[in-house]
Amino acid sequence: MTEQEALSVLRAADPVRAASAAAALWEMWHRSGQPDLDALLRQGIDAMEAQQLAEAEKLFSRLIEIAPAFAEGWNKRATVRYLAKDYVGSIADCRETLARNPSHFGALSGQALCHLALEEYREAAELCRRALAVHPHLDGARANLRTAVQELVKWN
Protein backbone atom coordinates (compact mmCIF):
# COMPACT_ATOMS: atom_id res chain seq x y z
CA MET A 1 0.00 0.00 0.00
CA THR A 2 1.35 3.44 -0.94
CA GLU A 3 1.01 6.52 1.23
CA GLN A 4 -1.64 7.95 -1.11
CA GLU A 5 -3.63 4.71 -1.01
CA ALA A 6 -3.47 4.65 2.79
CA LEU A 7 -4.61 8.28 2.96
CA SER A 8 -7.58 7.39 0.74
CA VAL A 9 -8.52 4.46 2.97
CA LEU A 10 -8.45 6.78 6.01
CA ARG A 11 -11.33 8.73 4.50
CA ALA A 12 -13.41 5.61 3.73
CA ALA A 13 -16.40 4.65 5.84
CA ASP A 14 -14.85 1.51 7.34
CA PRO A 15 -13.19 2.38 10.68
CA VAL A 16 -11.35 -0.97 10.86
CA ARG A 17 -9.71 -0.44 7.46
CA ALA A 18 -9.00 3.19 8.44
CA ALA A 19 -7.20 2.01 11.60
CA SER A 20 -5.07 -0.37 9.51
CA ALA A 21 -4.28 2.43 7.07
CA ALA A 22 -3.31 4.76 9.94
CA ALA A 23 -0.96 2.10 11.32
CA ALA A 24 0.56 1.66 7.86
CA LEU A 25 1.08 5.41 7.57
CA TRP A 26 2.84 5.60 10.93
CA GLU A 27 5.08 2.75 9.82
CA MET A 28 5.90 4.57 6.56
CA TRP A 29 6.49 7.86 8.35
CA HIS A 30 8.97 6.18 10.71
CA ARG A 31 11.16 5.02 7.81
CA SER A 32 13.65 7.53 6.48
CA GLY A 33 15.22 5.11 4.03
CA GLN A 34 18.51 5.21 5.95
CA PRO A 35 19.08 2.61 8.70
CA ASP A 36 21.30 4.90 10.80
CA LEU A 37 18.63 7.62 10.84
CA ASP A 38 15.91 5.10 11.65
CA ALA A 39 18.06 3.85 14.56
CA LEU A 40 18.46 7.41 15.84
CA LEU A 41 14.69 7.91 15.61
CA ARG A 42 14.16 4.67 17.55
CA GLN A 43 16.64 5.78 20.25
CA GLY A 44 14.72 9.03 20.65
CA ILE A 45 11.39 7.20 20.86
CA ASP A 46 12.84 4.84 23.48
CA ALA A 47 14.10 7.81 25.54
CA MET A 48 10.71 9.51 25.24
CA GLU A 49 8.88 6.36 26.33
CA ALA A 50 11.25 6.14 29.32
CA GLN A 51 10.27 9.74 30.21
CA GLN A 52 13.85 10.91 29.50
CA LEU A 53 12.55 13.99 27.72
CA ALA A 54 15.80 16.00 27.65
CA GLU A 55 17.66 13.06 26.13
CA ALA A 56 14.86 12.43 23.63
CA GLU A 57 14.85 16.08 22.58
CA LYS A 58 18.62 15.98 22.11
CA LEU A 59 18.38 12.85 19.93
CA PHE A 60 15.56 14.25 17.80
CA SER A 61 17.43 17.56 17.43
CA ARG A 62 20.47 15.64 16.19
CA LEU A 63 18.23 13.75 13.75
CA ILE A 64 16.83 17.07 12.47
CA GLU A 65 20.36 18.46 12.02
CA ILE A 66 21.40 15.41 9.99
CA ALA A 67 18.16 15.00 8.01
CA PRO A 68 16.08 18.20 8.09
CA ALA A 69 13.79 16.93 5.31
CA PHE A 70 12.71 13.89 7.41
CA ALA A 71 9.33 15.02 8.75
CA GLU A 72 9.16 12.47 11.56
CA GLY A 73 12.22 13.88 13.30
CA TRP A 74 10.37 17.19 13.62
CA ASN A 75 7.16 15.46 14.67
CA LYS A 76 8.81 13.45 17.41
CA ARG A 77 10.60 16.51 18.78
CA ALA A 78 7.22 18.29 18.75
CA THR A 79 5.83 15.45 20.85
CA VAL A 80 8.68 15.67 23.36
CA ARG A 81 8.24 19.43 23.61
CA TYR A 82 4.50 19.00 24.17
CA LEU A 83 5.18 16.50 26.95
CA ALA A 84 7.64 19.01 28.48
CA LYS A 85 4.90 21.68 28.26
CA ASP A 86 6.95 23.70 25.73
CA TYR A 87 3.85 24.38 23.66
CA VAL A 88 5.36 27.19 21.58
CA GLY A 89 8.34 25.01 20.67
CA SER A 90 6.04 22.10 19.89
CA ILE A 91 3.88 24.28 17.62
CA ALA A 92 6.99 25.39 15.72
CA ASP A 93 8.04 21.76 15.22
CA CYS A 94 4.51 20.75 14.15
CA ARG A 95 4.64 23.49 11.52
CA GLU A 96 7.97 22.10 10.27
CA THR A 97 6.46 18.61 10.14
CA LEU A 98 3.46 19.85 8.17
CA ALA A 99 5.68 21.80 5.76
CA ARG A 100 7.24 18.44 4.86
CA ASN A 101 4.11 16.27 5.18
CA PRO A 102 0.82 18.24 5.00
CA SER A 103 -1.19 15.05 5.61
CA HIS A 104 0.47 14.27 8.94
CA PHE A 105 -2.65 13.94 11.09
CA GLY A 106 -0.47 13.40 14.17
CA ALA A 107 1.17 16.80 13.77
CA LEU A 108 -2.18 18.44 13.01
CA SER A 109 -3.83 17.02 16.11
CA GLY A 110 -0.70 17.56 18.22
CA GLN A 111 -0.52 21.20 17.25
CA ALA A 112 -4.22 21.51 18.11
CA LEU A 113 -3.46 20.15 21.60
CA CYS A 114 -0.80 22.82 22.06
CA HIS A 115 -3.22 25.57 21.07
CA LEU A 116 -5.81 24.16 23.49
CA ALA A 117 -3.21 24.25 26.28
CA LEU A 118 -2.48 27.90 25.38
CA GLU A 119 -6.22 28.67 25.30
CA GLU A 120 -5.97 29.54 21.59
CA TYR A 121 -9.28 27.92 20.73
CA ARG A 122 -9.79 29.28 17.21
CA GLU A 123 -6.41 27.88 16.10
CA ALA A 124 -7.12 24.58 17.90
CA ALA A 125 -10.49 24.22 16.17
CA GLU A 126 -8.99 24.92 12.74
CA LEU A 127 -6.25 22.31 13.24
CA CYS A 128 -8.75 19.72 14.49
CA ARG A 129 -10.84 20.32 11.36
CA ARG A 130 -7.75 19.86 9.19
CA ALA A 131 -6.83 16.64 11.05
CA LEU A 132 -10.36 15.30 10.58
CA ALA A 133 -10.27 16.16 6.87
CA VAL A 134 -7.25 13.85 6.57
CA HIS A 135 -8.41 11.20 9.08
CA PRO A 136 -12.17 11.42 9.80
CA HIS A 137 -11.98 8.52 12.28
CA LEU A 138 -9.64 10.39 14.64
CA ASP A 139 -11.78 10.43 17.77
CA GLY A 140 -9.33 12.54 19.79
CA ALA A 141 -9.41 15.30 17.19
CA ARG A 142 -13.21 15.19 17.16
CA ALA A 143 -13.35 15.50 20.97
CA ASN A 144 -10.78 18.32 20.93
CA LEU A 145 -12.77 20.13 18.24
CA ARG A 146 -15.86 19.98 20.48
CA THR A 147 -13.84 21.37 23.39
CA ALA A 148 -12.39 24.20 21.29
CA VAL A 149 -15.79 25.16 19.85
CA GLN A 150 -17.41 25.08 23.31
CA GLU A 151 -14.70 27.40 24.62
CA LEU A 152 -15.15 29.76 21.66
CA VAL A 153 -18.89 29.91 22.31
CA LYS A 154 -18.24 30.72 25.98
CA TRP A 155 -16.01 33.63 25.11
CA ASN A 156 -18.16 35.09 22.32
Secondary structure, DSSP 8 states (H G I E B T S, - for coil): --HHHHHHHHTSS-HHHHHHHHHHHHHHHT--S-HHHHHHHHHHHHHHHTT-HHHHHHHHHHHHHH-TT-HHHHHHHHHHHHHTT-HHHHHHHHHHHHHH-TT-HHHHHHHHHHHHHTT-HHHHHHHHHHHHHH-TT-HHHHHHHHHHHHHHHHH-
